[in-house]
Amino acid sequence: MSKKEYTVGFEIIGTGKAVPPKRVTNDELAKTLDTNDEWIRSHTGIGARHIADDHIACSDLAVEAARNALSWAIERQACAEKTIEELALTVDMVIVGSSTTDYFCCPATACIVQNAIGAKNAGAMDVVNACSSFIYGLETGAGLLSVSNDRRRALVIGAEVLSRFVDWTDRGTCVLFGDGAGAVLLEKTNSPRGISRTILGADGSGAGDLIMKQGGSRYPFKKGDTVVTPPHMEMNGRAVYNFAVGAVTETITTLLKAENLAIEDVALIVPHQANARIVQAAAKRLNVPEGRFFLNIEEYANTSSASIPIALDELNRSGALRTGDLILCVAFGAGLTYGGSLIRW
Ligand SMILES: CC(C)(COP(=O)(O)OP(=O)(O)OC[C@H]1O[C@@H](n2cnc3c(N)ncnc32)[C@H](O)[C@@H]1OP(=O)(O)O)[C@@H](O)C(=O)NCCC(=O)NCCS
């Protein structure tokens, strides 16, 4: 859908984030793993990651991020409501993007969040699509608002506790991931601000390149099974890397072309934070200075579906985003999937 065909906008009126307090540096990992700070930094750009203590689950981070997003909207007087409780009652949909949900099959983590924040009038659902979940969730949120006059606000959250689903003896994967959550409050408005176009895509032929095999209906746990290694992510790093560079490059090119824009029209590109080298390679292909891409991977590592909303919240709160700025968010991940959104701030 092009901008001109929109009769309503979908504006982000609040952002929030939550990361667990425990911060683990590369040097700390190197105490128990055959790795080192130099390798991790030079191959990924990662310097540290935040890791959830055992009592923290996905919904705990999601709830904190959601409350922060609601509170930002109130502080900035982006809504008439004066308290988080009042504003939560006006939310029509709670969407949690995650691949590390509280429970294996059901209930949806969004239901836990909906109850915890008191969004009693909201529907709730999860979008389980790995690192692309937030962009898929954003489009789902905008779509659900657009098809009903009864819905005005959607809370879209990306939240992960990936540290619980990596093999901590596999240096090729465990160093890459971290825990965290980010949230945005989306409102249907008549303003030209907000999401102007989103594209979503997938290439299921790469499903095996980033996969958590155990526990699903393909490889179910059976009575008497002994857990040798807890369920964890397996990855063909090189294949994912190549896919990611192509996905970032093509998503940006396609979005700009569809909106008849040049890269110079975009104030900032907010990519999924998986590996700084992926961003550098994409920037080179696009002939765009690396500085046009926002990176905070050094502090958080790859927080999957949380990485883009965490980045948006940091940018928003630091004042780096000015009203009217055009930003481009681009994600990719297991599936393999990808997606991008052009947003007028
Ligand atoms: C994972 C990734 C960083 C690996 O980088 P790479 O340059 O392809 O490295 P390789 O896997 O070829 O490994 C090169 C060497 O480094 C070693 N190595 C791997 N991880 C290491 C670590 N944490 N510390 C030290 N050495 C490591 C390997 O064992 C290998 O050693 P060898 O040459 O003696 O066999 C890179 O493939 C990547 O970023 N892929 C995309 C991953 C991703 O973003 N996934 C999430 C998508 S949402």
The ligand as a Gaussian input file, in Angstrom:
#p B3LYP/6-31G(d) Opt

LIG

0 1
 C       28.883000     -16.697000      13.606000
 C       29.889000     -15.872000      12.832000
 C       30.266000     -14.644000      13.628000
 C       31.131000     -16.692000      12.597000
 O       32.088000     -15.939000      11.890000
 P       32.971000     -16.629000      10.759000
 O       33.951000     -15.634000      10.293000
 O       32.013000     -17.204000       9.758000
 O       33.707000     -17.729000      11.573000
 P       33.711000     -19.312000      11.363000
 O       32.439000     -19.893000      11.849000
 O       34.136000     -19.606000       9.948000
 O       34.875000     -19.722000      12.341000
 C       36.195000     -19.294000      12.119000
 C       37.008000     -19.827000      13.259000
 O       36.657000     -19.109000      14.460000
 C       36.356000     -20.060000      15.477000
 N       35.367000     -19.504000      16.370000
 C       34.015000     -19.540000      16.236000
 N       33.451000     -18.910000      17.271000
 C       34.458000     -18.456000      18.054000
 C       34.508000     -17.741000      19.249000
 N       33.395000     -17.327000      19.887000
 N       35.720000     -17.436000      19.767000
 C       36.838000     -17.817000      19.171000
 N       36.850000     -18.499000      18.025000
 C       35.674000     -18.817000      17.478000
 C       35.856000     -21.285000      14.747000
 O       35.989000     -22.441000      15.554000
 C       36.769000     -21.299000      13.560000
 O       38.005000     -21.852000      13.972000
 P       38.855000     -22.785000      12.960000
 O       39.182000     -21.910000      11.789000
 O       40.022000     -23.159000      13.784000
 O       37.945000     -23.921000      12.608000
 C       29.321000     -15.431000      11.450000
 O       29.175000     -16.548000      10.599000
 C       27.979000     -14.771000      11.582000
 O       27.850000     -13.699000      12.141000
 N       26.921000     -15.374000      11.040000
 C       25.582000     -14.842000      11.183000
 C       25.067000     -15.213000      12.539000
 C       23.828000     -14.444000      12.933000
 O       23.800000     -13.253000      12.815000
 N       22.838000     -15.162000      13.426000
 C       21.626000     -14.600000      13.905000
 C       20.804000     -14.108000      12.777000
 S       19.386000     -13.356000      13.349000

